[in-house]
């Protein structure tokens, strides 16, 4: 080896290439770890002051719903025209307190008056015919009785002649021809009397039937005439009960037809509450449920007495009546908040109501971690509900905190980072 040549010694330690290899290996291992074992859930940063958090608690669950009732009269009577006519006079105004039988409207109907006159004339003719038929029957009976008396006298006379001739014939004082003639006269007169009596009986029966028919006809016509006269009285529309005239539709000069609804009357002996309830509760609503009503900061008890089956716009109606005292100074149309009890109170896990339900349907919630730094989505099961709480059947425990405000801005995030 010449003096110019020199052995180059390898430097000890990591060179640059080795460092890069180690760095890339570390990054690869870190990425692989995150892929295999890292948290893959979607996250969203949320400000605490923009959400509502409530704690889960165990307490008595009061099974009720809050509804609103409108005061109505205990009964409404419809006023219909039972006879058509022209409105001549309106005697009472809406809101008037009426006694049964008080006139409200007077109608006029010339056709009805003419019909009554015709009926009265027909009844008079029928009565005249009945009177004539009775007179004829009486005259016929009298004539028949006279004829029977005359024939009876003739029969008795010819019987005596026959009996006398019978004795004379046996003693040969008269001829056989004379005896036979007296016998035939007697038997003929006797048969004639018998036939006349039979005819008299049949004629009496016929005359009786005829008179009876006429009497029935007159009776029916008299009843019809009375009914027609009552129709005339119906031209005065009167209050059917004691109460308040709630509405009145016709105007003076208007022609109303039979059956026209002219108004309504309210019976004010008591009041009821008409309540509309969400159809969600239709299977749990039944007669006899009790509600607590609020009037002027005082509570009154009412009982559900009637359920209307028709559902409109997602709601159905029920009627409730006061079970004890009626609130003083109550007015038709007044509203009241009602606490309607659906069942017995029971101990349960409770979650405060909030806007989250509209987003999740009560199937899941965000549960806040004990550290308070984040919240995790968790499936739950909700049972009954009242205006304040949901009954939690599964998924939550007493003491846990839950975000109850709306989830509309959280999207599909599985984890909320609370700041």
C-alpha positions as CSV (number, residue, x, y, z in Angstrom):
1,X,0.0,0.0,0.0
2,X,1.4,3.3,-1.0
3,X,1.7,6.2,1.3
4,X,-1.0,8.0,-0.6
5,X,-3.6,5.3,0.2
6,X,-5.7,5.5,3.4
7,X,-8.2,3.1,5.0
8,X,-11.6,4.8,5.5
9,X,-13.3,3.6,8.7
10,X,-17.1,3.2,8.8
11,X,-18.8,5.6,11.2
12,X,-20.6,4.0,14.1
13,X,-24.3,4.8,14.9
14,X,-27.5,5.6,12.7
15,X,-27.1,7.1,9.3
16,X,-29.7,9.2,7.6
17,X,-31.1,6.3,5.6
18,X,-31.7,4.2,8.7
19,X,-33.4,7.2,10.4
20,X,-35.9,7.6,7.5
21,X,-36.6,3.8,7.5
22,X,-37.4,3.9,11.2
23,X,-39.5,7.0,10.8
24,X,-41.6,5.5,8.0
25,X,-41.9,2.2,10.0
26,X,-43.3,4.1,13.0
27,X,-45.8,6.0,11.0
28,X,-47.0,2.8,9.3
29,X,-47.3,1.0,12.6
30,X,-49.3,3.9,14.0
31,X,-51.6,4.0,11.1
32,X,-52.2,0.2,11.2
33,X,-52.9,0.5,15.0
34,X,-55.5,3.2,14.3
35,X,-57.1,1.2,11.6
36,X,-57.3,-2.0,13.7
37,X,-57.8,-0.7,17.2
38,X,-58.6,3.1,16.9
39,X,-62.0,4.8,17.5
40,X,-63.8,4.8,14.2
41,X,-66.9,6.6,15.4
42,X,-67.9,9.9,13.9
43,X,-67.4,12.9,16.1
44,X,-68.9,16.4,16.4
45,X,-67.8,19.3,18.5
46,X,-70.7,20.8,20.5
47,X,-70.8,23.8,22.8
48,X,-72.2,23.0,26.2
49,X,-74.0,26.3,26.6
50,X,-76.1,25.5,23.5
51,X,-77.5,22.2,24.7
52,X,-79.7,21.1,27.6
53,X,-78.5,18.3,29.9
54,X,-80.8,16.6,32.5
55,X,-80.1,13.8,34.9
56,X,-82.0,10.5,34.9
57,X,-83.8,9.9,38.2
58,X,-86.0,7.3,39.8
59,X,-89.3,8.7,41.1
60,X,-93.1,8.3,41.0
61,X,-94.4,8.4,37.4
62,X,-97.8,10.1,37.3
63,X,-99.6,8.7,34.3
64,X,-101.6,11.7,32.9
65,X,-101.8,14.0,29.9
66,X,-102.4,17.7,29.8
67,X,-105.3,18.7,27.5
68,X,-107.4,21.7,27.1
69,X,-111.2,21.8,27.4
70,X,-113.8,24.2,26.1
71,X,-116.9,24.9,28.2
72,X,-120.2,23.9,26.5
73,X,-123.8,23.7,27.8
74,X,-124.7,20.3,29.2
75,X,-127.3,19.9,26.4
76,X,-128.1,21.8,23.2
77,X,-131.6,21.7,21.7
78,X,-132.1,22.3,18.0
79,X,-135.0,24.4,16.9
80,X,-136.5,23.2,13.6
81,X,-139.6,24.5,11.8
82,X,-142.3,21.8,12.1
83,X,-144.5,23.9,9.7
84,X,-143.4,26.0,6.7
85,X,-144.4,29.6,6.4
86,X,-143.3,33.2,6.1
87,X,-141.6,34.9,9.1
88,X,-144.0,37.6,10.2
89,X,-142.4,38.5,13.6
90,X,-139.3,37.7,15.6
91,X,-140.3,38.0,19.3
92,X,-137.0,37.0,21.0
93,X,-133.3,37.8,20.4
94,X,-130.3,35.6,20.7
95,X,-129.0,35.4,24.2
96,X,-132.5,35.7,25.7
97,X,-133.4,33.4,28.7
98,X,-136.7,31.6,27.9
99,X,-139.3,29.6,29.7
100,X,-140.8,26.5,28.1
101,X,-143.7,27.5,25.8
102,X,-142.6,31.1,25.2
103,X,-143.1,32.1,21.5
104,X,-139.9,32.9,19.6
105,X,-141.1,33.4,16.0
106,X,-144.5,33.9,14.4
107,X,-145.1,32.4,10.9
108,X,-148.0,32.8,8.4
109,X,-149.2,30.2,6.0
110,X,-152.3,31.0,3.9
111,X,-152.3,27.5,2.3
112,X,-152.5,25.9,5.7
113,X,-155.5,28.1,6.7
114,X,-157.3,27.1,3.4
115,X,-156.6,23.5,4.1
116,X,-158.1,23.8,7.6
117,X,-161.2,25.4,6.1
118,X,-161.5,22.5,3.6
119,X,-161.1,20.0,6.4
120,X,-163.8,21.7,8.5
121,X,-166.2,21.7,5.6
122,X,-165.5,18.0,4.9
123,X,-166.1,17.1,8.5
124,X,-169.4,19.1,8.5
125,X,-170.6,17.1,5.4
126,X,-169.6,13.8,7.0
127,X,-171.5,14.7,10.2
128,X,-174.5,15.6,8.1
129,X,-174.4,12.3,6.2
130,X,-174.1,10.5,9.5
131,X,-177.1,12.3,10.9
132,X,-179.2,11.5,7.8
133,X,-178.1,7.9,7.9
134,X,-179.2,7.6,11.6
135,X,-182.6,9.2,10.8
136,X,-183.1,6.9,7.9
137,X,-182.2,3.9,10.1
138,X,-184.6,5.0,12.8
139,X,-187.4,5.5,10.3
140,X,-186.7,2.2,8.7
141,X,-186.8,0.5,12.1
142,X,-190.1,2.2,12.9
143,X,-191.7,1.2,9.6
144,X,-190.4,-2.4,10.1
145,X,-191.8,-2.6,13.6
146,X,-195.2,-1.3,12.4
147,X,-195.2,-3.8,9.6
148,X,-194.3,-6.6,12.0
149,X,-197.2,-5.6,14.3
150,X,-199.6,-5.6,11.4
151,X,-198.4,-8.9,10.2
152,X,-198.5,-10.3,13.7
153,X,-202.1,-9.2,14.1
154,X,-203.0,-10.8,10.7
155,X,-201.3,-14.0,11.7
156,X,-203.2,-14.1,15.0
157,X,-206.5,-13.4,13.3
158,X,-205.9,-16.2,10.7
159,X,-204.8,-18.6,13.4
160,X,-208.1,-18.1,15.2
161,X,-210.0,-18.6,12.0
162,X,-208.0,-21.7,11.2
163,X,-208.5,-23.2,14.6
164,X,-212.2,-22.4,14.5
165,X,-212.6,-23.9,11.0
166,X,-210.7,-27.0,12.1
167,X,-213.4,-27.7,14.8
168,X,-216.2,-26.9,12.3
169,X,-214.7,-29.2,9.7
170,X,-214.5,-32.1,12.2
171,X,-218.2,-31.6,12.9
172,X,-219.0,-31.3,9.1
173,X,-220.2,-27.8,9.4
174,X,-217.9,-26.5,6.6
175,X,-216.6,-27.9,3.4
176,X,-213.1,-29.3,3.1
177,X,-212.3,-26.5,0.6
178,X,-213.1,-23.8,3.1
179,X,-211.1,-25.5,5.8
180,X,-208.1,-25.9,3.5
181,X,-208.3,-22.3,2.5
182,X,-208.2,-21.0,6.1
183,X,-205.2,-23.3,6.8
184,X,-203.3,-22.0,3.8
185,X,-204.0,-18.4,4.7
186,X,-202.8,-19.0,8.3
187,X,-199.5,-20.7,7.2
188,X,-198.8,-18.1,4.5
189,X,-199.2,-15.2,6.9
190,X,-197.0,-17.0,9.5
191,X,-194.3,-17.6,6.9
192,X,-194.5,-14.1,5.7
193,X,-194.1,-12.8,9.3
194,X,-191.0,-15.0,9.8
195,X,-189.4,-13.7,6.5
196,X,-190.2,-10.1,7.4
197,X,-188.6,-10.6,10.8
198,X,-185.4,-12.1,9.2
199,X,-185.3,-9.2,6.7
200,X,-185.7,-6.8,9.6
201,X,-182.8,-8.3,11.4
202,X,-180.5,-8.2,8.3
203,X,-181.5,-4.7,7.5
204,X,-180.8,-3.6,11.0
205,X,-177.3,-5.2,10.9
206,X,-176.6,-3.5,7.5
207,X,-177.9,-0.1,8.8
208,X,-175.7,-0.5,11.9
209,X,-172.6,-1.3,9.8
210,X,-173.4,1.7,7.6
211,X,-173.8,4.0,10.6
212,X,-170.7,2.6,12.3
213,X,-168.6,3.2,9.1
214,X,-169.8,6.8,8.9
215,X,-169.1,7.3,12.6
216,X,-165.5,6.0,12.1
217,X,-165.1,8.2,9.1
218,X,-166.3,11.3,11.1
219,X,-164.0,10.3,14.0
220,X,-161.0,10.1,11.7
221,X,-161.8,13.3,10.0
222,X,-162.3,15.1,13.3
223,X,-158.9,13.8,14.5
224,X,-157.3,15.0,11.2
225,X,-159.0,18.4,11.6
226,X,-157.6,18.6,15.2
227,X,-154.2,17.8,13.9
228,X,-154.5,20.4,11.2
229,X,-155.5,23.0,13.8
230,X,-152.5,22.0,15.8
231,X,-150.4,22.6,12.7
232,X,-151.8,26.1,12.7
233,X,-150.5,26.5,16.3
234,X,-147.1,25.3,15.1
235,X,-146.8,28.5,13.1
236,X,-145.9,30.0,16.5
237,X,-142.4,28.5,17.1
238,X,-142.0,28.2,20.9
239,X,-139.3,27.3,23.3
240,X,-139.4,23.5,24.0
241,X,-137.5,23.8,27.3
242,X,-136.3,26.4,29.8
243,X,-132.9,27.7,28.6
244,X,-130.9,30.3,26.7
245,X,-131.7,31.1,23.0
246,X,-128.2,30.5,21.7
247,X,-128.7,31.2,18.0
248,X,-131.6,32.4,15.7
249,X,-131.2,32.2,11.9
250,X,-134.3,33.5,10.1
251,X,-135.1,37.2,9.2
252,X,-138.5,38.9,9.0
253,X,-140.0,38.2,5.5
254,X,-138.0,35.0,5.0
255,X,-139.9,31.9,3.9
256,X,-138.8,28.8,5.8
257,X,-139.7,25.2,4.8
258,X,-140.6,22.3,6.9
259,X,-137.6,20.9,8.8
260,X,-135.5,24.1,8.4
261,X,-133.0,24.6,11.3
262,X,-133.9,28.0,12.7
263,X,-131.7,28.1,15.8
264,X,-130.5,26.4,19.0
265,X,-131.2,26.6,22.7
266,X,-128.8,25.8,25.5
267,X,-129.9,24.1,28.7
268,X,-127.9,25.8,31.4
269,X,-128.7,23.5,34.3
270,X,-125.0,22.4,34.2
271,X,-122.0,22.5,31.9
272,X,-119.6,20.1,30.2
273,X,-116.1,20.3,28.7
274,X,-115.4,19.4,25.1
275,X,-111.8,18.1,25.0
276,X,-109.7,17.2,22.0
277,X,-107.0,14.6,22.5
278,X,-104.1,13.4,20.3
279,X,-105.0,10.1,18.5
280,X,-101.8,8.6,20.0
281,X,-103.8,8.1,23.2
282,X,-107.0,6.7,21.6
283,X,-106.4,3.2,22.9
284,X,-106.0,4.4,26.5
285,X,-109.0,6.6,26.7
286,X,-112.2,5.2,28.2
287,X,-115.3,6.3,30.0
288,X,-114.9,7.1,33.6
289,X,-111.4,8.6,33.5
290,X,-111.0,11.5,36.0
291,X,-109.5,14.9,35.1
292,X,-108.6,17.9,37.3
293,X,-109.6,21.2,35.7
294,X,-108.3,24.6,36.6
295,X,-110.6,27.6,36.8
296,X,-109.5,30.9,38.3
297,X,-106.6,29.1,40.1
298,X,-109.0,26.6,41.7
299,X,-109.2,22.9,40.9
300,X,-112.4,21.0,40.0
301,X,-112.9,17.4,39.2
302,X,-114.6,16.2,36.0
303,X,-115.3,12.7,34.6
304,X,-115.1,11.5,31.0
305,X,-118.5,10.5,29.9
306,X,-118.5,10.3,26.1
307,X,-116.0,9.5,23.4
308,X,-116.5,10.6,19.8
309,X,-115.2,7.9,17.5
310,X,-114.3,10.2,14.5
311,X,-110.6,11.3,14.2
312,X,-109.9,14.6,12.5
313,X,-106.5,16.0,11.8
314,X,-104.9,13.5,14.2
315,X,-107.2,14.3,17.1
316,X,-110.5,13.0,18.5
317,X,-113.0,14.6,21.0
318,X,-114.4,13.6,24.3
319,X,-117.0,15.1,26.7
320,X,-116.3,15.6,30.4
321,X,-118.8,16.6,33.1
322,X,-118.2,18.0,36.6
323,X,-118.6,15.4,39.3
324,X,-119.0,17.7,42.2
325,X,-119.4,21.4,42.2
326,X,-119.5,23.5,39.0
327,X,-117.1,26.5,38.9
328,X,-118.9,29.7,39.7
329,X,-119.2,32.4,37.0
330,X,-118.4,29.8,34.4
331,X,-119.1,30.9,30.8
332,X,-119.7,29.0,27.5
333,X,-116.6,29.1,25.4
334,X,-114.3,29.5,28.3
335,X,-111.2,27.2,28.2
336,X,-109.5,25.3,31.0
337,X,-106.3,23.2,31.3
338,X,-107.1,19.7,32.3
339,X,-104.9,17.0,33.9
340,X,-106.4,13.8,32.6
341,X,-105.3,10.8,34.6
342,X,-104.8,7.6,32.4
343,X,-103.6,5.2,35.1
344,X,-102.2,4.7,38.6
345,X,-98.9,6.3,39.6
346,X,-95.9,3.9,39.8
347,X,-92.2,4.1,40.7
348,X,-90.1,4.3,37.5
349,X,-86.9,5.6,35.9
350,X,-87.7,9.0,34.6
351,X,-86.2,11.2,31.8
352,X,-87.2,14.8,31.3
353,X,-89.0,15.6,28.1
354,X,-87.2,17.5,25.4
355,X,-86.7,18.1,21.7
356,X,-84.6,15.0,21.2
357,X,-87.7,12.9,20.9
358,X,-88.7,14.5,17.6
359,X,-85.3,13.5,16.2
360,X,-85.0,10.0,17.5
361,X,-88.6,8.9,18.2
362,X,-87.3,7.9,21.7
363,X,-85.2,5.1,20.3
364,X,-81.8,6.5,21.3
365,X,-80.1,9.4,23.2
366,X,-76.7,11.0,23.8
367,X,-75.5,9.9,27.3
368,X,-72.9,12.3,28.8
369,X,-69.7,10.6,30.0
370,X,-69.0,11.0,33.8
371,X,-66.0,13.2,32.8
372,X,-68.4,15.6,31.2
373,X,-66.0,15.9,28.1
374,X,-68.1,13.9,25.6
375,X,-71.4,12.2,25.0
376,X,-72.0,8.8,23.4
377,X,-75.1,7.6,21.4
378,X,-77.0,4.9,23.2
379,X,-80.1,2.9,22.4
380,X,-83.0,3.1,24.9
381,X,-86.6,2.0,25.3
382,X,-89.3,4.5,26.3
383,X,-92.7,3.5,27.7
384,X,-95.4,5.9,28.9
385,X,-95.1,9.6,29.0
386,X,-96.7,12.6,30.7
387,X,-96.2,16.3,30.0
388,X,-93.0,16.4,32.1
389,X,-91.3,13.0,31.8
390,X,-90.7,9.8,29.8
391,X,-90.8,6.5,31.5
392,X,-87.5,4.7,30.6
393,X,-87.9,0.9,30.3
394,X,-84.3,0.1,29.3
395,X,-81.0,1.7,28.4
396,X,-80.5,4.3,31.2
397,X,-79.7,4.2,34.9
398,X,-80.5,6.5,37.7
399,X,-77.9,9.3,38.0
400,X,-76.7,9.3,34.3
401,X,-76.9,12.6,32.4
402,X,-78.6,12.9,29.0
403,X,-78.7,15.6,26.4
404,X,-82.5,16.3,26.0
405,X,-82.4,19.3,23.7
406,X,-83.0,18.8,19.9
407,X,-80.6,16.6,17.9
408,X,-81.4,18.2,14.6
409,X,-77.9,19.8,14.2
410,X,-76.0,16.7,15.2
411,X,-76.4,14.8,12.0
412,X,-75.3,11.1,12.4
413,X,-72.5,11.8,14.8
414,X,-71.9,8.9,17.2
415,X,-69.9,10.9,19.7
416,X,-70.3,14.6,20.7
417,X,-67.2,16.4,22.0
418,X,-68.4,18.8,24.6
419,X,-66.6,22.2,24.9
